[in-house]
Each structure stands twice: as C-alpha cells, then as structure tokens.
Amino acid sequence: MYAIEVIGLKKQFGNFWALKEIHLKIPRGSFISILGPNGAGKTTLLEILEGLQKPTEGMVKILDKEWNEQNEVYLKHKIGLCLQETRFIDKLSVKEILNVFGSIYNVSSDRIKEVISLLNLEDKQNTYTEHLSGGQKQRLALAISILHEPEILFLDEPTTGLDPEARKNIWDILLHLKEKNKTIILTTHYMEEAEFLSDYIYLINQGTIVAEGTLNYILQQYGKFITLVFHFDTINQKQKQTLLKKIHKEKDFYQYEFFNHNKGIKILLKEKNHFIQIIEKWIQLLKQLKIKISDFEIHKSNLNDVFLFLTGKHLNE
C-alpha cells in the first residue's frame, strides 16, 4: 500500500488549469520533494493531498483512502501540516500552545514533553511566542504538526526566510523523523535542501511534472550539459545586447541568465561537444566587447540547472 497515490489529477480555477495531469505513487516511509517555480501548482497539489481542496478530475488516495466525509476524521489524524508561516497567539507560551493542540488530539503530557525535547525548545517552553525568533517559531510549528504522531507530514517551504543555522536545525529534525519511517512531503525553493533530504524528487512546472526520480537519476538523465559562469565588473546596454544577439543566434546550443545586477552571466551549454573551444570562443568575445572578466567558473549541471534547462525558469522565480 502506498502512502499517497494520485492518478490523473487535474484542478481548474475558472478557465485556468492549475494542475493538468498529475500522477504520483509515494511509498510509505519515503522523503519526497516537490519543486517548481512560483505558480507551478505545488501549493494547489499539496492542498488537495491535505484535503483542503477537491480535485476537478482524478483520483487521490491517502493511506489507501479517498478524501470524503466518511474518511475525513481518520485521515486528519494521520497527517500533519507545517506551513511556510504560522501565526500564534502572542501571549501564550510555547508549552501553553502545545497543551492547547495536545488537548485537541488527546495527547499525553509525556508526549508534549517528548516533542519539546525533540524540537530543542526546552529553554523556550515558558517563553511567549511573540519573543521567539523566526527559527524558533518554525520549530514550534513543526512541533505542533508532529504532536499527534502523524504517518504523513506535509511541509510547505518550512525553512523560507531562516538563517543557515536555523535551517540546518530543521533539517536535523526532519532526518530524525525520516528515521522513524514517517512519510514526508516537502516543497522548497532551496535546492541544497532537496538534494540533502530527498529520496525522490518531482519537478513541476505549469501544472505538469516535467521530471521525476532520485537526484542521481535526474542529473544523469537531464543534466548532460555544462554550465559556464563569467563574472565581470559591469556591463553596459550595448555590450549586453551584443551578447544577447550572440546567444539568440545560436539558441540551439545555449541558455543563459544575467545575475547580480548584471555582474555576471551564466551560460548553459546544451551539449558537451567541443566545450573547450566554446569556452575559448566566449572568452575571446568578452575581450572583444571590452568586458573585463573578474572570475570564471565551470561546473557540471545541478538541480537548478536542470530545471532551467527543462523550463527556461529558475526554481525560485
């Protein structure tokens, strides 16, 4: 039995199809990342899986049961939700908040203590939520989502806006939950997060899945190209237009992006053949345009490069 099974899922809002044809089979105990740019359909997909929205077409099963009135109470006790931002009552402490939610699920005081320890909130358990940092609030939100020991945990960009240390703290907790055979569904814009945590990855764009598989499979299957990154001090409009004409003239070979306010250009080579000559050619072109190169990188494709290659967009767009 799958933790989640989705066949032919479609969702329409007016004349807009947010989800066009989604198929998922997620085994129990797996860590899944769903990646895509803003507006790709990730949140809509999660809300349907969480029972917050109904699909226009298709079948959705959670733990072999469909979302309906008959199964609603059962499934709500089997899933946990952790959103990008959770608002708390300012004048309640961490422990008081957990006691409130614990009473809803009839959770024991021992379980509340266990979760406080797991989320490293012991020294903050008597602190009002208004005095918590962003990372501490997100740990509290995660604590609430796992309080009733759900089998499936949905995480919608849970580390957005957190500093690297706070993000790493969340990762450690998620890895601990993964070891306990929980099924975890994550949406994120942080590629290193998906790469570090995931057993399986879905790349979604414009309501359809454009690639799926393990990280290694996706990189081997779709990442058969090389990325060049040129850093320079500045570039004027005329120089930029000349570069763009060059790229568009040979668009079958290149994709590109300017970054850091025109302080550099990333060029994706769609094939590896003769890449040394291509590098030399680009260096010569930049010299001819009197664009001073301050640094240069060459690397194999990563997950973000793959998505740019498949869709022409970055995952954080």
C-alpha positions in Angstrom: 0.0 0.0 0.0 1.3 3.5 -0.9 1.2 6.4 1.5 -0.1 8.5 -1.3 -1.5 7.5 -4.7 -2.6 10.1 -7.3 -3.9 9.2 -10.8 -4.8 11.7 -13.5 -5.2 14.6 -11.0 -6.5 17.9 -12.5 -7.5 21.1 -10.9 -9.3 24.0 -12.7 -9.9 27.6 -11.4 -12.3 29.3 -13.9 -10.6 28.9 -17.3 -7.2 28.2 -15.7 -5.9 24.7 -15.2 -3.6 24.8 -12.2 -2.9 21.1 -12.4 -3.2 19.4 -15.8 -2.3 15.7 -15.4 -0.5 14.6 -12.2 0.4 11.0 -11.3 2.1 10.2 -8.0 2.9 6.9 -6.2 4.7 7.6 -3.0 5.8 4.7 -0.9 5.5 4.7 2.9 8.5 6.0 4.8 9.9 8.0 1.9 11.1 11.6 1.8 9.7 13.4 -1.3 10.5 16.9 -2.6 8.1 18.7 -4.9 10.0 21.5 -6.7 8.9 24.2 -9.1 8.7 28.0 -9.6 6.0 30.2 -8.1 2.7 29.4 -9.8 3.7 25.9 -10.9 0.9 24.3 -9.0 2.8 23.0 -5.9 0.6 24.6 -3.3 -2.6 23.5 -5.1 -1.3 19.9 -5.3 -0.4 19.9 -1.5 -3.8 21.4 -0.6 -5.6 18.6 -2.5 -3.4 16.0 -0.8 -4.1 17.6 2.6 -7.9 17.6 1.9 -8.2 21.4 1.8 -9.3 21.4 -1.8 -11.2 19.0 -4.0 -9.8 18.0 -7.4 -11.6 18.7 -10.6 -10.7 15.3 -12.0 -8.7 12.3 -11.0 -8.2 10.0 -8.0 -6.4 10.8 -4.8 -5.8 8.2 -2.1 -4.1 8.8 1.2 -3.2 5.6 3.0 -5.5 3.8 0.6 -8.5 6.0 1.5 -10.0 8.8 -0.5 -10.8 12.2 1.0 -14.5 12.2 1.7 -16.8 12.7 4.7 -16.5 9.1 5.7 -12.7 9.2 5.9 -12.1 12.8 6.9 -11.7 12.4 10.6 -9.5 9.3 10.2 -7.2 11.0 7.6 -6.9 14.2 9.6 -5.4 12.2 12.5 -2.9 10.5 10.1 -1.4 13.7 8.5 0.4 16.7 9.9 0.9 20.1 8.3 3.7 22.6 8.6 3.3 25.8 6.6 5.7 28.5 5.4 4.4 30.8 8.1 2.2 30.1 11.2 0.7 32.8 13.4 0.5 32.2 17.1 -1.3 33.9 20.0 1.4 36.3 21.2 0.6 36.0 24.9 0.7 32.2 25.1 3.9 30.4 25.9 5.4 27.5 23.8 4.2 25.0 26.4 0.7 26.5 26.5 0.4 26.4 22.7 1.4 22.8 22.7 -1.1 22.0 25.5 -3.9 23.6 23.5 -3.1 21.5 20.4 -2.4 18.4 22.6 -5.9 18.7 24.0 -7.4 18.6 20.5 -5.7 15.3 19.8 -5.9 13.9 23.4 -2.1 13.9 23.6 -0.5 13.0 26.9 1.7 15.4 28.8 4.6 12.9 28.3 4.2 13.2 24.6 4.3 17.1 24.8 7.5 16.9 26.9 9.0 14.5 24.3 8.2 16.9 21.4 9.6 19.9 23.3 12.8 17.9 23.7 12.9 16.7 20.1 12.5 20.2 18.8 15.1 21.6 21.2 12.6 24.0 22.8 13.2 23.2 26.5 14.8 26.6 27.2 11.9 28.3 25.4 8.9 26.4 26.7 7.8 29.2 29.1 8.6 32.0 26.6 5.7 33.9 25.0 5.6 33.2 21.2 5.9 36.9 20.5 9.5 36.7 21.8 10.6 33.7 19.7 12.9 34.1 16.7 11.9 33.0 13.2 13.7 29.7 13.6 12.1 29.0 17.0 8.6 29.8 15.7 9.2 27.4 12.8 10.4 24.7 15.2 7.2 25.3 17.3 5.1 25.0 14.1 6.8 21.7 13.3 6.3 20.5 16.9 2.5 21.1 16.6 2.4 19.3 13.2 4.0 16.1 14.7 2.4 16.2 18.2 -0.2 13.6 17.3 2.5 11.4 15.6 1.1 11.5 12.1 2.1 9.0 9.5 2.4 11.6 6.7 3.9 15.1 7.2 3.4 17.9 4.7 5.9 20.7 4.7 5.2 23.7 2.6 8.5 25.7 2.3 9.2 25.3 6.1 12.6 26.9 6.1 11.9 30.0 3.9 13.5 33.1 5.4 15.5 31.2 8.0 19.2 31.7 8.5 21.5 28.8 7.6 21.9 27.6 11.2 18.1 27.6 11.8 17.6 25.8 8.5 20.2 23.2 9.5 18.4 22.7 12.8 15.1 22.0 10.9 17.0 19.6 8.6 18.3 17.6 11.6 14.8 17.2 13.0 13.4 16.1 9.6 16.1 13.5 9.3 15.2 12.2 12.7 11.6 11.9 11.6 12.6 10.2 8.4 14.5 7.5 10.5 11.1 6.8 12.3 9.6 5.8 9.0 7.5 8.9 8.5 6.4 9.8 5.0 7.4 13.4 4.4 6.3 15.6 1.5 8.4 18.8 1.1 8.0 21.8 -1.1 11.0 24.1 -1.2 12.9 26.7 -3.2 16.3 25.7 -1.7 18.0 23.2 -3.9 20.5 22.1 -1.3 17.6 21.2 0.9 16.0 18.9 -1.6 19.4 17.4 -2.5 20.3 16.7 1.1 16.9 15.4 2.3 15.1 13.7 -0.5 14.7 10.1 -1.5 12.8 11.1 -4.6 12.2 14.4 -6.4 9.3 15.7 -8.6 10.0 18.8 -10.8 6.7 20.5 -11.6 6.0 23.4 -14.0 2.8 24.9 -15.3 0.7 22.2 -13.6 2.6 19.2 -15.0 5.5 17.0 -13.8 8.5 17.7 -16.1 10.9 15.3 -14.5 11.0 12.9 -11.6 13.3 10.4 -9.9 16.2 10.2 -7.4 18.7 13.1 -7.5 21.3 11.0 -9.3 18.8 9.8 -11.9 17.5 13.3 -12.7 21.1 14.6 -13.0 22.1 11.6 -15.2 19.0 11.8 -17.3 18.7 15.5 -17.8 21.9 17.0 -16.7 24.1 16.1 -19.7 25.4 19.6 -20.1 27.9 22.0 -18.7 27.4 25.5 -17.2 29.9 28.3 -17.6 29.8 31.3 -15.3 31.5 34.6 -16.2 31.9 37.3 -13.5 32.7 40.8 -14.5 32.7 44.3 -13.0 30.0 45.8 -15.1 28.3 45.7 -18.5 26.6 48.4 -20.5 23.5 48.1 -22.5 25.3 47.9 -25.9 27.6 45.1 -24.7 24.6 43.3 -23.2 22.7 43.5 -26.5 25.6 42.1 -28.4 25.8 39.1 -26.1 22.1 38.5 -26.4 22.3 38.6 -30.2 25.1 36.0 -30.0 23.1 33.7 -27.7 19.9 34.0 -29.7 21.7 33.3 -33.0 22.9 30.0 -31.5 20.0 29.3 -29.2 20.1 25.6 -30.0 23.4 25.4 -28.1 22.8 27.9 -25.2 20.6 29.0 -22.4 21.6 31.9 -20.2 20.8 34.3 -17.4 22.3 37.5 -16.2 22.7 37.7 -12.4 23.6 40.0 -9.5 22.5 43.2 -11.4 24.5 42.4 -14.5 27.7 41.5 -12.6 27.8 38.2 -14.5 26.3 35.8 -16.9 25.6 32.1 -16.6 25.7 30.2 -19.8 24.3 26.7 -20.1 25.8 24.6 -22.8 23.2 22.1 -24.1 25.8 19.7 -25.3 29.4 18.9 -24.1 30.9 18.5 -27.6 33.9 20.8 -28.1 33.2 22.7 -24.9 36.9 23.8 -24.6 36.7 25.6 -27.9 33.3 27.1 -26.8 34.9 28.5 -23.6 37.8 30.0 -25.6 35.3 31.5 -28.0 33.3 33.1 -25.2 36.4 34.5 -23.5 37.5 36.0 -26.9 34.1 37.5 -27.4 34.0 39.2 -24.0 37.5 40.5 -24.6 36.4 42.0 -27.9 33.5 43.7 -26.2 35.9 45.1 -23.6 34.1 43.3 -20.8 36.7 42.6 -18.1 36.4 39.1 -16.7 37.0 39.1 -12.9 36.3 35.4 -12.4 35.2 32.3 -14.2 33.6 29.0 -13.2 32.8 25.8 -15.0 30.7 23.0 -13.4 28.5 20.1 -14.1 24.8 20.6 -14.0 23.0 20.8 -10.7 19.3 20.5 -9.9 18.6 24.2 -10.5 20.4 24.0 -13.9 18.3 21.0 -14.8 15.1 22.9 -14.1 16.4 25.9 -16.1 17.2 23.6 -19.0 13.8 21.9 -18.9 11.6 25.0 -18.4 13.7 28.1 -19.0 13.0 29.2 -15.5 14.7 29.1 -12.1 13.0 27.3 -9.2 12.8 30.5 -7.2 11.1 32.5 -10.0 
